[in-house]
Structure formats: C-alpha cells, structure tokens
Amino acid sequence: MLSAGLPSTRKAIIQDAAGRPIYDEKVPMPTSLDPGMVLIKTAAVAMNPSDYKLSAAFPSPGAIVGIDFAGTVVALDQGVRDIKPDLGIGDFVCGASHAGIAGHGAFAQYVVAHAGMLMQIPQEDGGTTIPTEHAATLATALATCTLAFWGPGQDSLHLEGTPLAPLTAPLPVLVYGGSTATGTIAIQLLRLSGYDPIATCSPHNFSLCKSRGASAVFDYKPRDVGIQIKTHTKNRLKAVIDCISDEQSVETCFSALARVGGRYVSLEFVPEELLSRRKAVKTGFVLAYEISGQGTKLGGSYNKEADPKKLELGIRYFSLFEGLLRDRRLVTHPVQSLNSVGLQEVLQGLKMLQGGTISGKKLVVQLF
C-alpha cells in the first residue's frame, strides 16, 4: 500500500476514445507498486513526436500519454533496492515511463516508472547539477540509442564499441536527423564509444551537431547527399541510425552505405518496398517503449514481442548514462520551455510539435 498522505487522484493527460490527448483532473492514483516500480512527483515533462503519433494511430482510451519526465521520488517498492540500491525517497530523478502500461505514462502529476529506467541527478549548491527542464529531455533518446546501438536481435546496429570500451580505431556511423533530440544524444554516445559520427540536418543546425561531436555535417536536402557522404567516408560507412525514417531519408541512407552493404535502423516503421531496394543492407526498427522489456501491443508492424533482455540492457546502460551525466560527459538537447507552467500546457506543446515549427530543440513543460 502507498502512503495515506498521497492523494487518491492525480491530474494527467490521457487519450480520449479517438486517441486524442485531453486533460483530466481525476485520474486514479495507483494504490500499490509492482516489483521494481517507483512513484515520482513530476516536476517537468518533455514531448516527443511519438506522444501524438502512436496514440492517434493506435488509440487506447484512458491511457496516460508521454514517456519523458523529471521529478522527486515519493514512494518505492521494496524490490527497488535490488535494482538501484542508492535510490531513496526525496531523490531527484529523470527517466522513462512506459505509456503503454496501464497506469503508467509521463504526463501526470505523479508518475510510475521502473527503477532501472531512472537516473539520479545529484544535488549541488542547493540545486541539481542538471536543470529540471533539461533532465526531463533525456530518457526517450537514451532508451532509443541503447536499443538501436546495442540491443539484442536483428533490430540493432550491433555496435562493438561502448562508452566503457570504446573503439581504438574510429569507424564512421551516420546519424540521419542529427539535430533531433535523439540525434544529438546519438552523436555523443557514438563519439564516447570510439566511433566517428557523421550527421545530416538543416544548415541552421550544423553548429548544434558539431558541438555534440559530429566530425562532418551534411544538408539533408540535396538529392545527391548520400553520394556526398559515401565519398566523404571513402565507401566505409556500414552503420546508420535514421531518426527521420521517411522515403527521402531511406534513399539517402541506403546510397551513403558502403557498396558491400551494412546495417540500418529506423525509429519509425518503414515500408518493405523501400527497405528492399538494397538487399545487402540489414534493416531494423526500434521503439523506445521496448526498453521496458514488456514489448508493445500497438498493432501491425508496431507490435513488439516482450523481451526481458531489453530491460536488462536498459538497466545496465541507464546506470552507465547516470555516470556520464554526473561526470558531465553527456550534454542534454537544447530545450524550449512553454511560457506557462502546468500540465494543461502539454496540450499546446503537442499542437506545436504537430505543426512542425520546432527545430533543434525539445519542448518542455514545467508543472510548478
């Protein structure tokens, strides 16, 4: 049972019958926590395109929307000590909440999350070492990169280098969409793992990608940009993470890959007729939700089988990322905070994302 001092309901952004996000002030609080779970009082949330895309395509009425958050631990299951021994009530954390699990989801006054998907943010001089709104931006990007770079199964680049054991001879890896929230984290993790990250984005975001460690950045618009990248890498490119995942991005990535082929991972489903254009390229598709190990039940190609190995992988790597953040070796994506505070502002933020006006920044809402 949870503390009697906690409210019986919480404010949240949930899906209506059509999957549209709506504000609700009377969403039930959990009465207990499953093994390994933590309850967090939310201080800030960050928005991703998947927050509106997946709910629109696969409605789940009443489900809480959102993945990314930051806040303060208010309760934890006893089993948490076996996963994260140092975590305690009052700690400031950021992390991921699996919106596909009943009662979970980040856009809520109180959030339920697995202890392994949390990163503690140290206190310093009366505050935290990372501002609240910046901490809230991290988890989806980190979960996605973990699965795309080192995940089990075919939906991974199967990179050998890691931040703990980087390559000694850098190999090129392309980050298509390098100025996205996942792209800037991908660039940094690749650099820390001993790779040579190359990126595509709009010219006005070149400096952002370079500041995160990209050795070269290309304008994504020219039709021959794939050939430009192949020339730049001297036909050595064998790994690509595609943060955009549309027809143009696939064409560019496939033409940039070495003549002998390589691996390509997208962050959205790509039709087979596009992927079959190069038989020598092994393709995969990852969703951040998969890091829970519980899979997804969204429908069609977005269904992902449960795989406990993915949760084990996430626990290991989130612990590693926590250390990188503590040592200031990992920099958060630039943020754009909405002018007003409060959970209702998430609805405005999602409209802004859908409008396509946000570039090189991640939208954040502070709850108080």
C-alpha positions as CSV (number, residue, x, y, z in Angstrom):
1,M,0.0,0.0,0.0
2,L,1.1,3.6,-0.7
3,S,1.3,6.3,1.9
4,A,-2.0,7.6,3.2
5,G,-0.7,11.1,2.7
6,L,-0.8,10.8,-1.1
7,P,-3.9,11.9,-3.0
8,S,-6.4,9.4,-4.4
9,T,-6.4,11.0,-7.8
10,R,-3.9,12.9,-10.0
11,K,-4.0,15.3,-12.9
12,A,-2.9,13.8,-16.2
13,I,-3.1,14.0,-20.0
14,I,-4.9,10.9,-21.2
15,Q,-6.3,9.6,-24.5
16,D,-9.9,10.0,-25.4
17,A,-11.8,7.4,-27.5
18,A,-10.1,8.6,-30.7
19,G,-6.6,8.7,-29.1
20,R,-6.6,12.5,-28.8
21,P,-4.9,13.9,-25.8
22,I,-7.2,15.5,-23.2
23,Y,-6.7,16.9,-19.7
24,D,-8.2,15.1,-16.8
25,E,-8.0,16.1,-13.1
26,K,-9.4,12.8,-11.6
27,V,-7.2,10.0,-12.9
28,P,-6.8,7.3,-10.2
29,M,-3.6,7.1,-8.3
30,P,-2.0,3.6,-8.0
31,T,-2.8,2.0,-4.7
32,S,0.3,-0.1,-4.7
33,L,3.5,-0.5,-6.7
34,D,4.5,-3.6,-8.6
35,P,8.0,-5.1,-8.1
36,G,10.8,-2.7,-9.1
37,M,8.5,0.2,-9.5
38,V,8.9,3.8,-8.2
39,L,6.4,6.6,-7.7
40,I,7.6,10.1,-8.6
41,K,6.1,13.5,-8.1
42,T,6.6,15.1,-11.5
43,A,8.3,18.4,-11.9
44,A,8.7,18.6,-15.7
45,V,7.8,16.6,-18.7
46,A,9.2,16.7,-22.3
47,M,7.4,15.9,-25.5
48,N,8.2,13.6,-28.4
49,P,6.5,13.2,-31.8
50,S,5.6,9.7,-30.8
51,D,3.4,11.1,-28.0
52,Y,0.8,12.1,-30.6
53,K,1.7,9.9,-33.5
54,L,1.2,6.5,-31.8
55,S,-1.9,7.4,-29.8
56,A,-3.5,8.7,-33.0
57,A,-2.6,5.6,-34.9
58,F,-3.4,3.1,-32.1
59,P,-5.9,4.7,-29.7
60,S,-6.0,3.4,-26.1
61,P,-8.8,5.3,-24.3
62,G,-7.9,6.4,-20.8
63,A,-4.2,5.6,-21.2
64,I,-1.8,8.3,-19.8
65,V,0.3,9.9,-22.6
66,G,4.1,10.6,-22.5
67,I,7.4,9.0,-21.8
68,D,9.9,11.7,-20.6
69,F,9.8,13.3,-17.2
70,A,11.8,14.5,-14.2
71,G,10.8,14.7,-10.6
72,T,11.2,13.6,-7.0
73,V,10.8,10.1,-5.6
74,V,7.9,9.8,-3.2
75,A,7.5,6.0,-2.9
76,L,9.2,2.8,-4.0
77,D,8.7,-0.9,-3.9
78,Q,11.0,-2.9,-1.7
79,G,12.4,-4.7,-4.7
80,V,13.9,-1.4,-6.0
81,R,16.9,-1.9,-3.6
82,D,18.0,-4.9,-5.7
83,I,17.9,-2.8,-8.9
84,K,19.1,0.6,-7.7
85,P,20.5,0.3,-4.1
86,D,21.2,4.0,-3.6
87,L,17.7,5.3,-4.7
88,G,15.6,6.8,-1.9
89,I,12.6,8.9,-1.2
90,G,13.4,12.6,-1.9
91,D,15.9,11.9,-4.6
92,F,15.6,13.9,-7.8
93,V,15.4,11.7,-10.9
94,C,14.7,11.7,-14.6
95,G,13.6,8.8,-16.7
96,A,11.1,6.9,-18.8
97,S,7.6,5.8,-18.1
98,H,6.0,3.2,-20.4
99,A,2.9,4.9,-21.7
100,G,1.6,1.5,-23.0
101,I,1.3,0.0,-19.5
102,A,-2.0,0.7,-17.6
103,G,-1.5,3.5,-15.0
104,H,1.9,4.4,-16.4
105,G,2.8,7.4,-18.6
106,A,4.8,10.6,-18.0
107,F,2.2,13.3,-18.5
108,A,0.8,13.1,-15.0
109,Q,1.1,14.8,-11.6
110,Y,2.5,11.5,-10.2
111,V,4.4,9.0,-12.5
112,V,5.1,5.3,-12.1
113,A,8.4,4.1,-13.6
114,H,10.7,1.1,-13.3
115,A,13.7,1.8,-11.1
116,G,16.1,0.7,-13.8
117,M,14.8,3.4,-16.2
118,L,15.6,6.2,-13.7
119,M,18.8,8.3,-13.5
120,Q,19.6,10.1,-10.2
121,I,20.6,13.7,-10.7
122,P,22.9,14.9,-7.9
123,Q,22.3,17.9,-5.8
124,E,24.9,20.7,-5.9
125,D,24.9,24.1,-4.2
126,G,21.2,23.9,-3.2
127,G,20.1,22.8,-6.7
128,T,20.6,19.9,-9.1
129,T,23.6,19.6,-11.4
130,I,21.2,19.5,-14.4
131,P,18.2,21.9,-14.6
132,T,14.9,20.2,-14.2
133,E,13.6,21.0,-17.7
134,H,16.9,19.7,-19.2
135,A,16.8,16.5,-17.2
136,A,13.3,15.8,-18.5
137,T,14.5,15.5,-22.1
138,L,16.9,12.6,-21.8
139,A,15.2,9.2,-21.3
140,T,13.5,8.6,-24.7
141,A,16.7,9.5,-26.6
142,L,18.8,7.3,-24.4
143,A,16.5,4.3,-24.5
144,T,16.2,4.6,-28.3
145,C,20.0,4.8,-28.8
146,T,20.6,1.9,-26.4
147,L,18.3,-0.4,-28.4
148,A,19.5,0.9,-31.8
149,F,23.2,0.6,-31.0
150,W,23.5,-2.4,-28.6
151,G,20.1,-4.1,-28.5
152,P,19.6,-7.8,-28.9
153,G,18.0,-9.3,-32.0
154,Q,18.0,-8.1,-35.6
155,D,16.7,-4.5,-34.8
156,S,20.1,-3.2,-33.8
157,L,23.3,-2.0,-35.3
158,H,25.2,-4.4,-33.0
159,L,28.0,-1.8,-32.4
160,E,31.0,-3.3,-30.7
161,G,32.3,-0.1,-29.1
162,T,30.6,1.3,-26.0
163,P,31.4,4.3,-23.7
164,L,33.0,1.8,-21.3
165,A,35.1,0.1,-24.0
166,P,35.4,2.5,-27.0
167,L,37.0,1.5,-30.3
168,T,40.6,2.4,-30.7
169,A,40.3,2.9,-34.5
170,P,37.2,5.0,-35.2
171,L,34.6,3.8,-37.8
172,P,32.0,6.1,-39.4
173,V,28.4,6.0,-38.3
174,L,25.7,8.1,-39.9
175,V,23.1,9.9,-37.8
176,Y,20.4,11.0,-40.2
177,G,18.5,13.7,-38.4
178,G,21.4,14.7,-36.2
179,S,19.7,17.8,-34.8
180,T,16.7,15.9,-33.4
181,A,16.6,15.1,-29.7
182,T,17.6,11.6,-30.3
183,G,20.2,12.6,-32.9
184,T,22.3,14.8,-30.6
185,I,22.4,12.1,-28.0
186,A,23.3,9.5,-30.6
187,I,26.2,11.7,-31.8
188,Q,27.6,12.0,-28.3
189,L,27.2,8.3,-27.5
190,L,28.9,7.3,-30.7
191,R,31.8,9.7,-30.1
192,L,32.1,8.3,-26.5
193,S,32.1,4.8,-27.9
194,G,35.0,5.5,-30.2
195,Y,33.1,6.0,-33.5
196,D,33.3,8.8,-36.0
197,P,29.7,10.3,-36.0
198,I,28.5,12.0,-39.2
199,A,25.2,13.8,-39.3
200,T,22.6,15.3,-41.6
201,C,20.3,18.1,-40.7
202,S,19.2,21.6,-41.9
203,P,22.2,24.1,-42.3
204,H,21.0,26.2,-39.4
205,N,21.5,23.3,-37.1
206,F,25.1,22.4,-38.3
207,S,26.7,24.1,-35.3
208,L,24.5,22.1,-32.9
209,C,25.5,18.8,-34.4
210,K,29.2,19.8,-34.5
211,S,29.0,20.9,-30.8
212,R,27.9,17.4,-29.9
213,G,30.7,15.7,-31.6
214,A,29.8,15.2,-35.3
215,S,33.0,15.3,-37.4
216,A,31.0,16.3,-40.6
217,V,27.5,17.5,-41.2
218,F,25.6,17.5,-44.5
219,D,22.5,19.3,-45.6
220,Y,19.8,16.7,-45.9
221,K,18.0,18.3,-48.8
222,P,20.2,17.7,-51.9
223,R,19.3,14.6,-53.8
224,D,22.9,13.6,-54.0
225,V,23.7,14.0,-50.3
226,G,24.0,10.2,-49.9
227,I,26.7,10.1,-52.6
228,Q,28.4,13.0,-50.9
229,I,28.5,11.1,-47.6
230,K,29.7,7.9,-49.4
231,T,32.6,9.9,-50.9
232,H,33.4,11.6,-47.6
233,T,33.5,8.2,-45.8
234,K,35.5,6.7,-48.6
235,N,32.9,3.9,-49.1
236,R,33.5,2.8,-45.5
237,L,30.1,3.5,-43.9
238,K,28.4,0.4,-42.6
239,A,26.1,1.7,-39.9
240,V,23.2,4.2,-39.9
241,I,20.6,5.3,-37.4
242,D,17.7,7.1,-39.2
243,C,16.0,9.5,-36.8
244,I,13.5,10.7,-39.5
245,S,12.5,7.5,-41.2
246,D,10.8,8.6,-44.4
247,E,11.3,7.9,-48.1
248,Q,13.9,10.6,-48.6
249,S,15.9,9.5,-45.5
250,V,15.9,5.9,-46.6
251,E,17.1,6.8,-50.1
252,T,19.9,8.9,-48.6
253,C,21.0,6.4,-46.0
254,F,21.0,3.5,-48.5
255,S,23.0,5.4,-51.0
256,A,25.5,6.5,-48.4
257,L,26.2,3.0,-47.1
258,A,29.2,1.1,-48.4
259,R,29.0,-0.9,-51.6
260,V,29.2,-4.1,-49.6
261,G,26.1,-3.0,-47.5
262,G,25.7,-2.6,-43.8
263,R,23.1,-2.1,-41.1
264,Y,20.3,0.5,-41.0
265,V,18.0,1.1,-38.0
266,S,14.9,3.4,-38.3
267,L,12.9,4.9,-35.4
268,E,9.6,4.5,-37.2
269,F,8.2,1.7,-39.4
270,V,9.5,1.9,-43.0
271,P,7.5,0.0,-45.7
272,E,9.2,-3.1,-47.1
273,E,9.1,-1.7,-50.7
274,L,11.6,1.0,-49.5
275,L,13.8,-1.4,-47.5
276,S,14.0,-3.9,-50.3
277,R,15.8,-1.5,-52.6
278,R,19.2,-2.7,-51.3
279,K,19.4,-6.4,-50.4
280,A,22.8,-6.0,-48.9
281,V,21.5,-3.8,-46.2
282,K,20.2,-5.4,-43.0
283,T,17.4,-3.3,-41.5
284,G,15.8,-2.9,-38.1
285,F,13.2,-0.7,-36.4
286,V,13.2,0.3,-32.7
287,L,10.7,2.0,-30.3
288,A,11.8,3.5,-27.0
289,Y,8.9,1.6,-25.3
290,E,10.8,-1.6,-25.9
291,I,13.3,-0.8,-23.2
292,S,10.7,-1.9,-20.6
293,G,11.1,-5.5,-21.8
294,Q,7.3,-5.8,-22.0
295,G,7.0,-5.3,-25.7
296,T,4.2,-3.2,-27.3
297,K,0.7,-4.1,-28.3
298,L,0.0,-1.3,-30.7
299,G,-0.9,-3.2,-33.8
300,G,0.6,-4.2,-37.1
301,S,4.3,-3.6,-37.5
302,Y,4.4,-1.6,-34.3
303,N,3.7,-4.8,-32.3
304,K,6.9,-5.7,-30.5
305,E,7.4,-9.0,-28.6
306,A,8.2,-8.9,-24.9
307,D,12.0,-9.5,-24.3
308,P,13.4,-9.3,-20.7
309,K,16.8,-8.9,-22.2
310,K,15.9,-5.4,-23.3
311,L,15.0,-4.4,-19.8
312,E,18.3,-5.9,-18.5
313,L,20.2,-4.0,-21.2
314,G,18.3,-0.8,-20.3
315,I,19.2,-1.1,-16.6
316,R,22.9,-1.6,-17.4
317,Y,23.0,1.3,-19.8
318,F,20.9,3.8,-17.8
319,S,23.3,3.2,-14.9
320,L,26.2,4.0,-17.3
321,F,24.4,7.1,-18.6
322,E,23.8,8.3,-15.0
323,G,27.6,8.2,-14.5
324,L,28.2,10.1,-17.8
325,L,25.8,12.8,-16.7
326,R,27.4,13.0,-13.2
327,D,30.8,13.4,-14.9
328,R,29.4,16.0,-17.3
329,R,30.4,13.9,-20.3
330,L,26.9,13.9,-21.7
331,V,25.1,17.1,-22.7
332,T,21.3,17.4,-22.9
333,H,19.5,18.6,-26.0
334,P,18.6,22.3,-26.2
335,V,15.2,22.9,-24.7
336,Q,12.2,25.2,-25.4
337,S,10.1,25.7,-22.3
338,L,6.5,26.8,-22.7
339,N,5.8,30.2,-21.2
340,S,3.2,28.9,-18.7
341,V,3.5,26.1,-16.2
342,G,1.1,23.3,-15.5
343,L,0.2,20.0,-17.1
344,Q,-2.5,21.5,-19.3
345,E,0.2,23.3,-21.3
346,V,1.2,19.9,-22.7
347,L,-1.8,20.1,-25.0
348,Q,-0.4,23.3,-26.5
349,G,3.0,21.7,-26.8
350,L,1.8,18.7,-28.7
351,K,0.0,21.0,-31.1
352,M,3.2,22.9,-31.7
353,L,5.0,19.6,-32.4
354,Q,2.4,18.6,-34.9
355,G,2.7,22.0,-36.6
356,G,6.3,21.2,-37.5
357,T,7.7,24.5,-36.2
358,I,10.1,23.1,-33.6
359,S,13.7,22.5,-34.9
360,G,16.8,21.7,-32.9
361,K,15.0,22.0,-29.5
362,K,12.9,19.8,-27.3
363,L,9.6,21.1,-25.9
364,V,9.3,21.0,-22.1
365,V,6.6,21.9,-19.7
366,Q,7.2,22.5,-16.0
367,L,4.4,21.5,-13.7
368,F,5.1,24.0,-10.9
